[in-house]
Amino acid sequence: MGGDGRMPSVLELVFGYTAAKMIDVAARLNLADHLAHGPRTVADLAAVTGAHEQSLYRLLRGLACFGVAEQTGPDTFALGPLGQQLRSDTPDSIRSMVMLLCADETWRSWGELEYSVRSGQPAWDQVNGVSNFEFLAKNPEKAAVFNAAMAEFTRAAAPGIVGRHDFTRYGTIVDIGGGDGSLLAEVLKAAPTTRGTLFDLPAGLAEAAGTLEAAGVADRVTVTAGDFFASVPKGADAYLLKSVLHDWDDEKAAQILRACRRAMATDGVVLAVEPVLPPLVAGPAAVGVVMSDLNMLVNTGGRERTLAEFRALFTAAGLNLVAVSGQDADFCVLEGRVA
């Protein structure tokens, strides 16, 4: 809905790509950090960013239309309320996520959405010549942005996830594909007698030590590198997978769940943390998960799922979906046990 409560027009929706790219450039120029301590002139900002002064002025004027910046004088701008999230030093920063979603390789892949819709295959592979995860493995600087974006996203979601599931039930938890440990750290702070294992590819674990130490839980975590398609650590009470299953098609997602099923204790559980698509989309309420579903189609070949689709996926992996917490939230916890 528009700010005045009306539906945006088709033309307004189509022109939306311009705002996305403007915000991306603002993030890459680090404008929010440069404006964090008060208004500055365009000349000053051009000097510190290396940008063309008149063109930067035109960009800032555009950002002011959306509340990312505020024009306080003829040639002076301040940080707007939305611009605060582009700062690199705030807990709610989404700067890395912006740069990930608007990166050249992602931008070009979305430009080939028609290819994905016609073929059912990720446009990413067509555009970039390799799969999304192969691309990240070959480009460490891109992988660093991806990891930072995932950490940002997880930090924002972690309090809600911890609030809707009782993690004190488990003596041991393995966080599969847990990246820098942002979610596992929050889980262990809420479950002070629980021990954890953080499991991911080596590149995904690059920042884990600092995150776990800062959270005060490093002494209760074992950090283990590995590939969840090969095997996962054995014998834990719970296997936590946040935003893992949506990266993959049903066959590969079921393969990951089977690996967890084989590894977990007899009475163990799998806890998949994912958004759930409504069975029917009526209006903008589901826009976040629906857009994420299309993003998975274009970039990885994965998908978001309805509750019925999750139930079928768990069944295919030999698990019963026994509980769902927070189904109306951005992320819900889907609990699976051995069938």
C-alpha positions as CSV (number, residue, x, y, z in Angstrom):
1,M,0.0,0.0,0.0
2,G,1.1,3.6,-0.6
3,G,1.8,6.0,2.2
4,D,-1.7,7.4,1.8
5,G,-3.3,4.0,2.1
6,R,-4.0,3.4,-1.6
7,M,-2.6,0.7,-3.8
8,P,0.4,1.8,-5.8
9,S,-0.1,2.0,-9.6
10,V,1.5,-0.4,-12.0
11,L,3.8,2.3,-13.1
12,E,4.9,3.1,-9.6
13,L,5.6,-0.6,-9.0
14,V,7.7,-0.9,-12.2
15,F,9.6,2.3,-11.3
16,G,10.5,0.8,-8.0
17,Y,13.7,-0.6,-9.3
18,T,15.1,2.9,-9.3
19,A,14.7,3.3,-5.6
20,A,16.4,-0.1,-5.0
21,K,19.5,0.9,-7.0
22,M,19.6,4.4,-5.4
23,I,19.7,2.8,-1.9
24,D,22.3,0.3,-3.1
25,V,24.6,3.1,-4.2
26,A,24.0,4.9,-1.0
27,A,25.1,1.8,0.9
28,R,28.2,1.3,-1.3
29,L,29.3,4.9,-0.9
30,N,28.7,4.5,2.9
31,L,26.7,7.7,3.0
32,A,24.9,6.8,6.2
33,D,28.1,6.5,8.1
34,H,29.3,9.8,6.7
35,L,26.1,11.5,7.8
36,A,25.8,9.7,11.1
37,H,27.0,12.7,13.2
38,G,25.1,15.5,11.5
39,P,24.4,17.3,8.2
40,R,27.2,17.8,5.6
41,T,27.5,19.6,2.4
42,V,27.4,17.8,-0.9
43,A,31.0,19.1,-1.6
44,D,32.2,17.5,1.6
45,L,30.4,14.2,0.9
46,A,31.8,14.1,-2.6
47,A,35.3,14.6,-1.2
48,V,35.0,11.7,1.3
49,T,33.3,9.3,-1.1
50,G,35.1,10.1,-4.3
51,A,31.8,10.7,-6.1
52,H,31.0,13.4,-8.8
53,E,29.7,16.3,-6.8
54,Q,26.7,17.3,-8.9
55,S,25.7,13.7,-9.6
56,L,25.9,12.9,-5.9
57,Y,23.6,15.9,-5.2
58,R,21.1,14.5,-7.5
59,L,21.3,11.1,-5.8
60,L,20.9,12.6,-2.4
61,R,17.9,14.6,-3.6
62,G,16.3,11.3,-4.8
63,L,17.1,9.6,-1.4
64,A,15.4,12.5,0.3
65,C,12.2,11.6,-1.5
66,F,12.1,8.3,0.4
67,G,13.3,9.3,3.8
68,V,16.8,7.8,3.4
69,A,18.3,11.3,3.5
70,E,16.9,14.8,4.4
71,Q,17.7,18.0,2.6
72,T,18.4,20.6,5.2
73,G,19.7,23.4,3.0
74,P,20.3,24.1,-0.7
75,D,23.5,22.0,-0.7
76,T,23.3,20.2,2.6
77,F,21.9,16.9,3.6
78,A,21.3,14.9,6.8
79,L,20.6,11.3,7.5
80,G,16.8,10.5,7.2
81,P,15.0,8.0,9.5
82,L,15.2,5.1,7.0
83,G,18.9,5.9,6.4
84,Q,19.8,4.8,9.9
85,Q,19.6,1.2,8.8
86,L,22.3,1.8,6.2
87,R,24.8,2.6,8.9
88,S,27.4,0.0,9.4
89,D,27.7,0.4,13.2
90,T,24.1,-0.1,14.4
91,P,22.5,-3.3,15.7
92,D,19.7,-3.1,13.1
93,S,21.9,-2.4,10.1
94,I,20.9,-3.9,6.8
95,R,23.7,-2.4,4.7
96,S,25.2,-5.7,3.8
97,M,21.8,-7.2,2.9
98,V,21.1,-4.2,0.6
99,M,24.5,-4.7,-1.1
100,L,23.8,-8.4,-1.5
101,L,20.3,-8.0,-2.9
102,C,21.4,-5.3,-5.4
103,A,24.8,-6.8,-6.3
104,D,25.5,-6.9,-10.0
105,E,25.3,-10.6,-10.2
106,T,21.9,-10.6,-8.4
107,W,20.7,-7.6,-10.4
108,R,21.5,-9.3,-13.7
109,S,19.9,-12.6,-12.6
110,W,16.6,-10.9,-11.7
111,G,16.8,-9.3,-15.2
112,E,16.3,-12.9,-16.5
113,L,13.3,-13.7,-14.4
114,E,11.4,-14.7,-17.6
115,Y,14.0,-17.4,-18.2
116,S,13.3,-18.9,-14.7
117,V,9.5,-18.7,-15.2
118,R,9.7,-20.4,-18.6
119,S,12.3,-23.0,-17.6
120,G,11.9,-23.5,-13.9
121,Q,15.6,-23.2,-13.5
122,P,17.6,-20.5,-11.6
123,A,18.5,-17.6,-13.9
124,W,21.6,-17.1,-11.7
125,D,23.3,-20.2,-13.2
126,Q,22.4,-19.0,-16.7
127,V,23.8,-15.5,-16.1
128,N,26.8,-16.3,-13.9
129,G,27.9,-19.6,-15.4
130,V,27.9,-21.4,-12.0
131,S,25.5,-22.0,-9.2
132,N,25.0,-19.4,-6.4
133,F,27.0,-21.2,-3.9
134,E,29.8,-22.1,-6.3
135,F,30.0,-18.4,-7.2
136,L,30.4,-17.5,-3.5
137,A,33.1,-20.2,-3.0
138,K,35.1,-18.7,-5.9
139,N,34.7,-15.0,-4.8
140,P,35.7,-14.5,-1.2
141,E,34.9,-10.8,-1.1
142,K,31.3,-11.6,-2.3
143,A,31.1,-14.4,0.2
144,A,32.0,-11.9,3.0
145,V,29.1,-9.7,2.0
146,F,26.8,-12.7,1.9
147,N,27.9,-13.8,5.3
148,A,27.5,-10.3,6.8
149,A,24.0,-10.0,5.2
150,M,22.9,-13.4,6.7
151,A,24.2,-12.3,10.1
152,E,22.2,-9.0,9.9
153,F,19.1,-10.9,9.0
154,T,19.5,-13.5,11.7
155,R,20.3,-10.9,14.4
156,A,17.0,-9.2,13.6
157,A,15.0,-12.4,13.6
158,A,16.7,-14.2,16.6
159,P,14.7,-12.6,19.5
160,G,11.4,-13.6,17.9
161,I,12.6,-17.2,17.2
162,V,13.9,-17.7,20.7
163,G,10.6,-16.3,22.1
164,R,8.4,-18.7,20.3
165,H,10.2,-22.0,21.1
166,D,11.5,-23.5,24.4
167,F,15.1,-24.3,23.7
168,T,15.8,-25.2,27.3
169,R,14.3,-28.6,26.4
170,Y,17.5,-29.7,24.8
171,G,20.9,-30.6,26.3
172,T,22.7,-30.3,23.0
173,I,21.8,-28.4,19.8
174,V,23.5,-28.5,16.4
175,D,23.0,-25.3,14.3
176,I,23.2,-26.5,10.7
177,G,24.4,-23.9,8.3
178,G,24.6,-21.5,11.2
179,G,27.1,-19.1,9.8
180,D,28.7,-16.7,12.3
181,G,26.6,-18.2,15.1
182,S,24.3,-15.2,15.6
183,L,21.2,-17.4,16.2
184,L,22.9,-20.1,18.2
185,A,24.3,-17.4,20.5
186,E,20.8,-16.1,21.2
187,V,19.5,-19.6,21.7
188,L,22.3,-20.5,24.2
189,K,21.8,-17.3,26.1
190,A,18.1,-18.2,26.6
191,A,19.1,-21.9,27.5
192,P,22.0,-21.5,29.9
193,T,22.6,-25.2,30.5
194,T,22.5,-26.2,26.8
195,R,25.6,-26.8,24.8
196,G,25.8,-26.2,21.0
197,T,27.7,-27.2,17.9
198,L,28.0,-24.6,15.1
199,F,28.2,-26.4,11.7
200,D,28.8,-24.8,8.4
201,L,31.3,-24.6,5.5
202,P,34.7,-23.1,6.5
203,A,33.9,-19.8,4.7
204,G,30.6,-19.5,6.6
205,L,32.3,-19.9,9.9
206,A,34.9,-17.1,9.3
207,E,33.4,-14.7,11.9
208,A,32.0,-17.2,14.3
209,A,34.7,-16.9,17.0
210,G,34.1,-13.2,17.5
211,T,30.3,-13.5,17.6
212,L,30.3,-16.4,20.1
213,E,32.9,-14.7,22.3
214,A,31.0,-11.4,22.3
215,A,27.8,-13.2,23.3
216,G,29.6,-14.9,26.2
217,V,28.7,-18.5,25.0
218,A,32.0,-19.5,23.3
219,D,32.8,-22.0,26.1
220,R,29.6,-23.9,25.4
221,V,30.0,-24.1,21.6
222,T,32.0,-26.5,19.4
223,V,32.7,-25.0,15.9
224,T,32.8,-27.7,13.3
225,A,33.3,-27.3,9.5
226,G,31.6,-29.6,7.1
227,D,29.1,-30.2,4.3
228,F,25.5,-31.0,5.3
229,F,25.0,-33.0,2.1
230,A,27.7,-35.4,3.2
231,S,27.1,-35.7,7.0
232,V,26.3,-33.7,10.1
233,P,27.5,-34.1,13.7
234,K,25.9,-37.1,15.4
235,G,24.0,-37.6,18.6
236,A,22.5,-34.2,19.4
237,D,19.0,-33.6,20.9
238,A,18.0,-30.9,18.4
239,Y,19.1,-30.0,14.9
240,L,18.4,-26.3,14.1
241,L,18.2,-25.2,10.4
242,K,17.4,-21.5,9.9
243,S,16.9,-20.4,6.3
244,V,18.5,-23.6,5.0
245,L,15.7,-25.5,3.4
246,H,14.5,-22.6,1.3
247,D,17.8,-22.5,-0.6
248,W,17.1,-25.9,-2.1
249,D,14.5,-27.8,-4.2
250,D,12.5,-30.6,-2.5
251,E,14.9,-33.4,-3.4
252,K,17.9,-31.6,-1.9
253,A,16.0,-30.2,1.1
254,A,14.8,-33.7,1.9
255,Q,18.4,-34.9,1.6
256,I,19.4,-32.4,4.3
257,L,16.6,-33.5,6.6
258,R,17.5,-37.1,6.2
259,A,21.1,-36.4,7.2
260,C,19.8,-34.8,10.4
261,R,17.4,-37.7,11.0
262,R,20.2,-40.2,10.7
263,A,22.5,-38.2,13.0
264,M,20.1,-37.2,15.8
265,A,19.5,-39.0,19.1
266,T,16.7,-41.5,19.3
267,D,14.2,-39.0,20.7
268,G,15.8,-36.0,18.9
269,V,14.1,-33.3,16.9
270,V,14.7,-31.3,13.7
271,L,13.8,-27.6,14.1
272,A,13.4,-25.9,10.7
273,V,13.1,-22.1,11.0
274,E,11.5,-20.8,7.9
275,P,8.7,-18.5,6.8
276,V,5.5,-20.3,5.8
277,L,3.6,-19.3,2.6
278,P,-0.2,-18.9,3.1
279,P,-2.3,-21.3,1.0
280,L,-3.9,-18.3,-0.7
281,V,-2.3,-14.9,-1.3
282,A,-4.8,-12.1,-1.0
283,G,-3.2,-8.6,-0.9
284,P,0.1,-7.4,0.4
285,A,0.3,-9.1,3.7
286,A,2.4,-12.0,2.3
287,V,4.6,-9.8,0.2
288,G,7.8,-10.6,2.1
289,V,7.6,-14.4,1.8
290,V,6.3,-14.3,-1.7
291,M,9.1,-12.1,-2.9
292,S,11.6,-14.3,-1.1
293,D,10.1,-17.3,-2.9
294,L,10.7,-15.6,-6.3
295,N,14.2,-14.6,-5.1
296,M,14.9,-18.3,-4.5
297,L,13.5,-19.2,-7.9
298,V,15.9,-16.8,-9.6
299,N,19.0,-17.2,-7.5
300,T,19.2,-20.7,-6.1
301,G,16.5,-22.9,-7.5
302,G,15.0,-23.2,-4.0
303,R,11.6,-22.1,-2.7
304,E,9.5,-21.0,0.2
305,R,6.7,-23.5,1.2
306,T,3.2,-23.7,2.5
307,L,2.5,-25.7,5.7
308,A,1.2,-28.6,3.5
309,E,4.4,-28.5,1.4
310,F,6.6,-28.6,4.6
311,R,4.5,-31.5,5.9
312,A,5.1,-33.4,2.7
313,L,8.8,-32.6,2.7
314,F,9.2,-33.8,6.3
315,T,7.4,-37.0,5.4
316,A,9.7,-37.6,2.5
317,A,12.6,-37.4,4.9
318,G,11.0,-39.9,7.4
319,L,9.9,-37.3,9.8
320,N,6.5,-36.3,11.3
321,L,5.8,-32.5,11.5
322,V,4.6,-32.5,15.1
323,A,4.4,-28.8,16.0
324,V,4.5,-25.4,14.3
325,S,5.2,-22.2,16.4
326,G,4.6,-18.7,15.1
327,Q,3.0,-19.5,11.8
328,D,1.9,-15.9,11.3
329,A,5.4,-14.5,12.1
330,D,8.2,-13.8,9.7
331,F,9.8,-17.0,10.8
332,C,8.1,-20.0,12.4
333,V,9.7,-23.0,14.0
334,L,8.7,-26.3,12.5
335,E,9.4,-29.3,14.7
336,G,10.0,-32.7,13.2
337,R,10.4,-36.1,14.9
338,V,11.2,-39.6,13.6
339,A,8.1,-41.0,12.0
